[in-house]
């Protein structure tokens, strides 16, 4: 099971970071980010197949490719913003983490506006 590999990697990283924090505390935050990136890289391998399945399902349902790409882009932005904010919090920089989350939300909202506009136009056409 892949989750066991990830859990083992995370626990090993936590133990090493705890030791590092005692000996060289200035290296602990970068080490935390490195462990997080390694875990992320393990998971990203699955992402390609998931995107392909999502695109195929959307195509079969007759959903335009533009909207499929938009949903994938928004999902990616949400994950990147969350990962970055958590890394900032791990480095005791909660103010920067909050700014990253705000930036992610604003970017997502700006990307979603065409989709929301299209949905509202479709509802308006159905009501007329």
Residue frames as a rotation matrix with the C-alpha (Angstrom) as fourth column:
UNK 1
0.575 0.818 0.000 0.00
0.818 -0.575 0.000 0.00
0.000 0.000 -1.000 0.00
UNK 2
-0.050 -0.600 0.799 1.29
0.582 -0.667 -0.465 3.37
0.812 0.441 0.382 -1.00
UNK 3
0.645 0.352 0.678 -0.07
-0.279 -0.718 0.638 5.09
0.711 -0.601 -0.365 2.11
UNK 4
0.907 -0.369 -0.202 2.23
0.370 0.472 0.800 2.93
-0.200 -0.800 0.565 4.24
UNK 5
0.010 -0.921 0.389 5.25
0.966 -0.091 -0.242 4.19
0.258 0.378 0.889 2.27
UNK 6
0.029 0.071 0.997 4.08
0.136 -0.988 0.067 7.76
0.990 0.134 -0.038 2.70
UNK 7
0.913 0.350 0.208 3.40
-0.165 -0.147 0.975 7.26
0.372 -0.925 -0.077 6.41
UNK 8
0.619 -0.757 -0.209 6.82
0.757 0.504 0.416 5.69
-0.210 -0.416 0.885 6.93
UNK 9
-0.181 -0.674 0.716 8.47
0.788 -0.535 -0.305 8.53
0.589 0.509 0.628 5.03
UNK 10
0.350 0.406 0.844 6.56
-0.123 -0.874 0.471 11.12
0.929 -0.269 -0.255 7.07
UNK 11
0.997 0.048 -0.056 7.41
0.046 0.202 0.978 9.48
0.059 -0.978 0.199 10.40
UNK 12
0.277 -0.960 0.029 11.07
0.959 0.278 0.045 9.13
-0.051 0.015 0.999 9.45
UNK 13
-0.150 -0.283 0.947 11.10
0.494 -0.851 -0.176 12.77
0.856 0.442 0.267 8.40
UNK 14
0.707 0.485 0.515 9.47
-0.205 -0.557 0.805 13.87
0.677 -0.675 -0.294 11.65
UNK 15
0.857 -0.437 -0.272 12.04
0.471 0.453 0.756 11.94
-0.208 -0.777 0.595 13.70
UNK 16
-0.054 -0.929 0.367 14.95
0.983 -0.113 -0.142 13.36
0.173 0.353 0.919 11.73
UNK 17
0.025 0.132 0.991 13.55
0.198 -0.972 0.124 16.89
0.980 0.193 -0.050 11.95
UNK 18
0.946 0.318 0.065 13.07
-0.016 -0.154 0.988 16.51
0.324 -0.935 -0.140 15.71
UNK 19
0.481 -0.853 -0.205 16.73
0.810 0.342 0.476 15.51
-0.336 -0.395 0.855 16.06
UNK 20
-0.233 -0.551 0.802 17.78
0.828 -0.544 -0.134 18.30
0.510 0.633 0.583 13.73
UNK 21
0.516 0.535 0.669 15.73
0.106 -0.815 0.570 20.81
0.850 -0.223 -0.477 15.73
UNK 22
0.939 -0.212 -0.270 17.76
0.289 0.067 0.955 19.92
-0.184 -0.975 0.124 18.84
UNK 23
0.126 -0.988 0.087 21.15
0.846 0.153 0.511 20.14
-0.518 0.009 0.855 17.15
UNK 24
-0.915 -0.401 0.033 20.67
0.338 -0.721 0.605 22.77
-0.219 0.565 0.795 14.42
UNK 25
-0.163 0.968 -0.191 17.26
0.534 -0.076 -0.842 24.45
-0.830 -0.240 -0.504 14.80
UNK 26
-0.150 0.082 -0.985 17.84
-0.556 -0.831 0.015 26.75
-0.817 0.550 0.170 11.82
UNK 27
-0.871 -0.226 -0.436 17.79
-0.490 0.449 0.747 23.74
0.027 0.864 -0.502 9.48
UNK 28
-0.705 0.630 0.326 14.49
0.301 0.682 -0.666 22.32
-0.642 -0.371 -0.671 10.75
UNK 29
0.196 0.863 -0.466 12.07
-0.263 -0.412 -0.872 24.48
-0.945 0.293 0.147 8.66
UNK 30
-0.078 -0.221 -0.972 13.86
-0.993 -0.064 0.094 23.82
-0.083 0.973 -0.214 5.32
UNK 31
-0.961 -0.274 0.017 14.04
-0.274 0.961 0.028 20.11
-0.024 0.022 -0.999 6.19
UNK 32
-0.371 0.909 0.192 10.30
0.121 0.252 -0.960 20.14
-0.921 -0.333 -0.203 6.84
UNK 33
0.315 0.454 -0.834 9.68
-0.725 -0.452 -0.520 21.65
-0.613 0.768 0.187 3.41
UNK 34
-0.513 -0.589 -0.624 11.94
-0.850 0.451 0.274 19.05
0.120 0.671 -0.732 1.78
UNK 35
-0.907 0.237 0.349 10.09
0.086 0.914 -0.397 16.16
-0.413 -0.330 -0.849 3.45
UNK 36
0.027 0.979 -0.202 6.78
-0.077 -0.199 -0.977 17.68
-0.997 0.042 0.070 2.34
UNK 37
0.135 -0.044 -0.990 8.00
-0.948 -0.296 -0.116 18.02
-0.288 0.954 -0.082 -1.25
UNK 38
-0.861 -0.477 -0.176 9.22
-0.506 0.835 0.215 14.41
0.044 0.274 -0.961 -1.32
UNK 39
-0.593 0.727 0.345 5.84
0.275 0.586 -0.762 13.20
-0.757 -0.357 -0.547 -0.08
UNK 40
0.266 0.694 -0.669 4.14
-0.432 -0.534 -0.727 15.40
-0.862 0.482 0.157 -2.67
UNK 41
-0.298 -0.464 -0.834 6.31
-0.953 0.090 0.291 13.92
-0.060 0.881 -0.469 -5.44
UNK 42
-0.957 0.018 0.289 5.28
-0.013 0.994 -0.105 10.41
-0.289 -0.104 -0.952 -4.40
UNK 43
-0.177 0.983 0.044 1.62
0.316 0.099 -0.943 11.37
-0.932 -0.154 -0.328 -4.67
UNK 44
-0.005 0.159 -0.987 1.97
-0.702 -0.703 -0.110 13.32
-0.712 0.693 0.115 -7.94
UNK 45
-0.922 -0.380 -0.075 2.66
-0.328 0.666 0.670 10.07
-0.205 0.642 -0.739 -9.77
UNK 46
-0.553 0.794 0.254 -0.99
0.696 0.607 -0.384 9.14
-0.459 -0.035 -0.888 -9.30
UNK 47
-0.170 0.525 -0.834 -2.20
-0.061 -0.850 -0.523 12.52
-0.984 -0.038 0.177 -10.43
UNK 48
-0.752 -0.197 -0.629 -1.65
-0.601 -0.185 0.777 11.92
-0.269 0.963 0.020 -14.15
UNK 49
-0.886 0.449 -0.115 -3.95
0.353 0.815 0.459 8.92
0.300 0.366 -0.881 -14.29
UNK 50
-0.324 0.797 -0.510 -6.59
0.713 -0.149 -0.685 10.72
-0.622 -0.585 -0.520 -12.23
UNK 51
-0.366 0.139 -0.920 -6.55
-0.401 -0.916 0.022 13.69
-0.840 0.377 0.391 -14.61
UNK 52
-0.920 -0.016 -0.392 -6.96
-0.374 0.333 0.865 11.36
0.117 0.943 -0.313 -17.59
UNK 53
-0.673 0.719 -0.172 -9.95
0.737 0.672 -0.072 9.61
0.064 -0.176 -0.982 -16.01
UNK 54
-0.212 0.580 -0.787 -11.52
0.391 -0.688 -0.612 12.95
-0.896 -0.437 -0.081 -15.10
UNK 55
-0.575 -0.065 -0.816 -11.04
-0.599 -0.646 0.474 14.31
-0.557 0.761 0.332 -18.64
UNK 56
-0.953 0.221 -0.207 -12.51
0.008 0.700 0.714 11.14
0.302 0.679 -0.669 -20.17
UNK 57
-0.463 0.819 -0.340 -15.54
0.846 0.292 -0.446 11.24
-0.266 -0.494 -0.828 -17.86
UNK 58
-0.223 0.342 -0.913 -16.12
0.004 -0.936 -0.352 14.91
-0.975 -0.082 0.207 -18.62
UNK 59
-0.796 -0.119 -0.593 -15.84
-0.575 -0.157 0.803 14.25
-0.189 0.980 0.057 -22.34
UNK 60
-0.861 0.491 -0.134 -18.30
0.421 0.834 0.356 11.37
0.286 0.250 -0.925 -22.11
UNK 61
-0.221 0.795 -0.565 -20.74
0.798 -0.186 -0.573 13.61
-0.561 -0.578 -0.593 -20.24
UNK 62
0.256 0.307 0.917 -20.49
0.885 -0.456 -0.094 16.24
0.389 0.836 -0.388 -22.98
UNK 63
0.766 -0.074 -0.638 -18.78
0.347 -0.789 0.508 18.84
-0.541 -0.610 -0.579 -20.80
UNK 64
0.902 -0.411 0.131 -16.60
-0.095 -0.485 -0.869 21.25
0.421 0.772 -0.476 -22.72
UNK 65
0.339 -0.877 -0.340 -12.85
0.804 0.458 -0.378 20.76
0.488 -0.145 0.861 -22.44
UNK 66
-0.245 -0.405 0.881 -12.39
-0.038 -0.904 -0.426 24.38
0.969 -0.138 0.206 -21.39
UNK 67
0.493 0.520 0.698 -14.42
-0.713 -0.219 0.667 23.78
0.499 -0.826 0.263 -18.25
UNK 68
0.907 -0.231 -0.353 -12.60
0.337 0.900 0.278 20.53
0.253 -0.371 0.894 -17.50
UNK 69
-0.038 -0.984 0.171 -9.26
0.673 -0.152 -0.724 22.29
0.739 0.088 0.668 -17.76
UNK 70
-0.095 0.090 0.991 -10.55
-0.416 -0.908 0.043 25.11
0.904 -0.409 0.124 -15.60
UNK 71
0.866 0.451 0.217 -11.67
-0.396 0.353 0.848 22.74
0.306 -0.820 0.484 -12.84
UNK 72
0.639 -0.703 -0.312 -8.31
0.711 0.695 -0.107 20.97
0.292 -0.153 0.944 -12.92
UNK 73
-0.231 -0.734 0.639 -6.44
0.360 -0.674 -0.645 24.29
0.904 0.081 0.420 -12.82
UNK 74
0.248 0.417 0.874 -8.53
-0.640 -0.607 0.471 25.52
0.728 -0.676 0.116 -9.87
UNK 75
0.983 0.099 -0.156 -7.96
0.030 0.748 0.663 22.24
0.182 -0.657 0.732 -8.02
UNK 76
0.269 -0.961 -0.063 -4.21
0.806 0.261 -0.532 22.51
0.527 0.093 0.845 -8.63
UNK 77
-0.230 -0.308 0.923 -4.12
-0.116 -0.933 -0.340 26.09
0.966 -0.185 0.179 -7.36
UNK 78
0.667 0.549 0.504 -5.99
-0.569 -0.062 0.820 25.08
0.481 -0.834 0.271 -4.22
UNK 79
0.879 -0.369 -0.301 -3.54
0.457 0.830 0.319 22.27
0.132 -0.418 0.899 -3.48
UNK 80
-0.048 -0.951 0.304 -0.46
0.698 -0.250 -0.671 24.41
0.715 0.180 0.676 -4.17
UNK 81
-0.023 0.103 0.994 -1.78
-0.413 -0.907 0.084 27.25
0.910 -0.409 0.063 -2.01
UNK 82
0.890 0.404 0.214 -2.62
-0.365 0.347 0.864 24.86
0.275 -0.847 0.455 0.83
UNK 83
0.631 -0.726 -0.273 0.75
0.726 0.677 -0.122 23.08
0.274 -0.121 0.954 0.64
UNK 84
-0.227 -0.746 0.626 2.60
0.418 -0.655 -0.630 26.40
0.880 0.119 0.460 0.62
UNK 85
0.263 0.406 0.876 0.55
-0.588 -0.652 0.478 27.81
0.765 -0.640 0.067 3.49
UNK 86
0.988 0.085 -0.127 1.19
0.035 0.683 0.730 24.69
0.149 -0.726 0.672 5.59
UNK 87
0.236 -0.971 -0.050 4.93
0.849 0.231 -0.476 24.96
0.473 0.070 0.878 4.88
UNK 88
-0.223 -0.256 0.941 4.82
-0.081 -0.957 -0.280 28.59
0.971 -0.139 0.193 5.99
UNK 89
0.679 0.533 0.505 3.01
-0.558 -0.073 0.827 27.60
0.477 -0.843 0.248 9.19
UNK 90
0.810 -0.451 -0.374 5.61
0.543 0.818 0.190 24.90
0.221 -0.357 0.908 9.83
UNK 91
-0.252 -0.930 0.267 8.22
0.750 -0.362 -0.554 27.68
0.612 0.061 0.789 9.64
UNK 92
-0.144 0.315 -0.938 6.17
0.886 -0.381 -0.264 29.71
-0.441 -0.869 -0.224 12.17
UNK 93
-0.970 -0.108 -0.220 5.18
-0.008 -0.884 0.468 32.26
-0.245 0.455 0.856 9.52
UNK 94
-0.357 0.917 0.180 1.42
0.791 0.399 -0.464 32.22
-0.498 -0.024 -0.867 9.92
UNK 95
0.136 0.390 -0.911 1.03
-0.130 -0.904 -0.407 35.76
-0.982 0.174 -0.072 8.55
UNK 96
-0.613 -0.401 -0.680 2.64
-0.724 -0.059 0.687 34.74
-0.316 0.914 -0.254 5.25
UNK 97
-0.909 0.327 0.258 0.55
0.363 0.926 0.107 31.55
-0.204 0.191 -0.960 5.24
UNK 98
-0.020 0.956 -0.292 -2.62
0.501 -0.243 -0.831 33.63
-0.865 -0.163 -0.474 5.51
UNK 99
-0.001 -0.046 -0.999 -1.50
-0.619 -0.785 0.037 35.81
-0.785 0.618 -0.028 2.59
UNK 100
-0.921 -0.338 -0.193 -0.80
-0.368 0.589 0.720 32.74
-0.130 0.734 -0.667 0.45
UNK 101
-0.606 0.767 0.211 -4.26
0.677 0.636 -0.371 31.37
-0.418 -0.082 -0.905 1.23
UNK 102
0.188 0.661 -0.727 -5.86
0.079 -0.748 -0.660 34.72
-0.979 0.067 -0.192 0.38
UNK 103
-0.394 -0.414 -0.821 -3.93
-0.766 -0.347 0.542 34.90
-0.509 0.842 -0.180 -2.89
UNK 104
-0.984 0.038 0.172 -5.05
0.108 0.900 0.422 31.36
-0.139 0.434 -0.890 -3.76
UNK 105
-0.223 0.974 -0.046 -8.69
0.682 0.122 -0.721 32.23
-0.696 -0.192 -0.691 -3.07
UNK 106
0.169 0.257 -0.951 -8.54
-0.344 -0.889 -0.302 35.39
-0.924 0.378 -0.062 -5.18
UNK 107
-0.707 -0.485 -0.514 -6.89
-0.653 0.170 0.738 33.56
-0.270 0.858 -0.437 -8.08
UNK 108
-0.842 0.460 0.283 -9.47
0.477 0.879 -0.010 30.76
-0.253 0.126 -0.959 -7.88
UNK 109
0.057 0.909 -0.413 -12.30
0.417 -0.398 -0.817 33.27
-0.907 -0.125 -0.402 -7.84
UNK 110
-0.050 -0.120 -0.991 -10.91
-0.676 -0.726 0.122 35.10
-0.735 0.677 -0.045 -10.86
UNK 111
-0.928 -0.308 -0.209 -10.56
-0.363 0.627 0.689 31.82
-0.082 0.716 -0.694 -12.77
UNK 112
-0.686 0.709 0.163 -14.06
0.623 0.688 -0.372 30.69
-0.376 -0.154 -0.914 -11.80
UNK 113
-0.393 0.571 -0.721 -15.80
-0.242 -0.820 -0.518 33.88
-0.887 -0.029 0.460 -12.98
UNK 114
-0.627 0.194 -0.755 -16.22
-0.773 -0.031 0.634 32.70
0.100 0.981 0.169 -16.60
UNK 115
-0.856 0.307 -0.415 -17.70
0.281 0.952 0.125 29.42
0.434 -0.009 -0.901 -15.37
UNK 116
-0.566 0.665 -0.487 -20.11
0.533 -0.155 -0.832 31.17
-0.629 -0.730 -0.267 -13.01
UNK 117
-0.485 0.351 -0.801 -21.07
-0.587 -0.809 0.001 33.61
-0.648 0.471 0.598 -15.77
UNK 118
-0.779 0.153 -0.608 -21.77
-0.469 0.502 0.727 30.75
0.416 0.851 -0.319 -18.15
UNK 119
-0.775 0.515 -0.366 -23.92
0.624 0.717 -0.311 28.95
0.102 -0.469 -0.877 -15.58
UNK 120
-0.456 0.609 -0.649 -25.89
0.195 -0.643 -0.740 32.13
-0.868 -0.464 0.175 -14.88
UNK 121
-0.581 0.224 -0.782 -26.45
-0.772 -0.456 0.443 32.71
-0.257 0.861 0.438 -18.61
UNK 122
-0.846 0.263 -0.464 -27.67
-0.003 0.868 0.496 29.13
0.533 0.421 -0.734 -19.01
UNK 123
-0.619 0.647 -0.444 -30.09
0.703 0.205 -0.681 29.54
-0.350 -0.734 -0.582 -16.10
UNK 124
-0.467 0.418 -0.779 -31.29
-0.281 -0.906 -0.318 32.84
-0.839 0.070 0.540 -17.56
UNK 125
-0.731 0.182 -0.657 -31.93
-0.648 0.114 0.753 31.16
0.211 0.977 0.035 -20.95
UNK 126
-0.808 0.435 -0.397 -33.88
0.435 0.895 0.095 28.36
0.397 -0.096 -0.913 -19.29
UNK 127
-0.514 0.613 -0.600 -36.02
0.553 -0.298 -0.778 30.83
-0.656 -0.731 -0.185 -17.37
UNK 128
-0.616 0.254 -0.746 -36.89
-0.534 -0.830 0.159 32.90
-0.579 0.497 0.647 -20.47
